[in-house]
């Protein structure tokens, strides 16, 4: 499904919202997303892309390995 179709589907869903609380939450998410510093957004996107690449290449750690690496980095 292309982006334009997704947008139209989303708009239809928004038009059917009956809950003021849900609508307020959606507004807040949109406003917060628009506030995100472009440099930070770019950095987070780059990190996510790198993480996906690492996962594809099998460069992952289980929880115990990750905790041990973190302890080592923190000197704990």
N, C-alpha and C positions, 0 to 999 in steps of 0.2 A: 504494500500500500504506500503510495507516494505521500509526501508531506502535505500537499494541498488537500488531498482527500482526508488525511488525518485531522487537519485543521477544521475542515467542515464538519466532520463527525464530532469533534470536540465542542464546537460551537453549538451543535444540536443538543449535545448532552448538557451543556451549560444552560441553554434555554429551558430545559426541562427540570432544572433544580428547583425544588420547593423549599429547601432548608436554607434559612438565612445564615445559619452557622457554617454550613458547608460552603456556601458562596463566599463568605468572609474568609474562610481558610484558603480557598482558591485564589482570591484576590491577594492575600498576603504572600502566598508562594510566588505569584507572578511579580509582585513588587520587589520581593527580596531577590529574586533571580535577576531582575533588571538592575538592581543595585550592585551586584557582584562586580568587583573591579575587573576590568578586561584582562589585565596582566595576571591576576590570580586565576581567573577562569582559564586562561591559556595554559598556565602552569599546571592546574589540576587536570586539564584535558590531556596534556603531555604525559603526566604521571599515570593516568588511567590507560592511555595507549601503550605505555611501556609495560605496565602490569599485565595487560592482555597479551602482549608479545611474550613476556616471561612465562605466562601460563601456557601458551601455545608451545613454547620450547621446553616445557617440563621443568622450568626453573622455579619450583615452588617449595615451600617448607610446611611441615605439619606444625601444629600448635606448639608442641614441645620444643621443636627446633627454633621456631620463631621466638619463643620466650627466652631460650638460652642465648640466642644472638642478641636480643635486646638487653638482657642482663649483662652480657659481655661489653656491649657498647656503653652501658651506663656505669660499668665498673661495680656491679652489685655481686 
